[in-house]
């Protein structure tokens, strides 16, 4: 949630344009909105927490993107992929110590 909130805060106009494009192009959004998607990605990638999520959750996000490409007219079928990605992103954000988003590690708990 925190990463999504950061993205919305930092990239609100880009997200809004992308969302309007997707809503207006249900059958061709993956082509019609590609440049807008790239702008959201570029904007979001400037934040350390978002970079950490992109790195740590790349497998689940890639599976979600593949699902969307394979089912452009039935994106609802990709719900399980979205859930996996959001769970991963939530795990990443929960392991971040406040003020430590640059390294995105928790110094309070040792890791095995």
Secondary structure, 3 states (H helix, E strand, C coil): CHHHHHHHHHHHHHHHHHHHHHHHCCCCHHHHCHHHHHHHHHHHCCCHHHHHHHHHCHHHHHHHHHHHHHCCCCHHHHHHHHHHHHHHHHHHHHCCCCCCCCCCCCCCCCCC
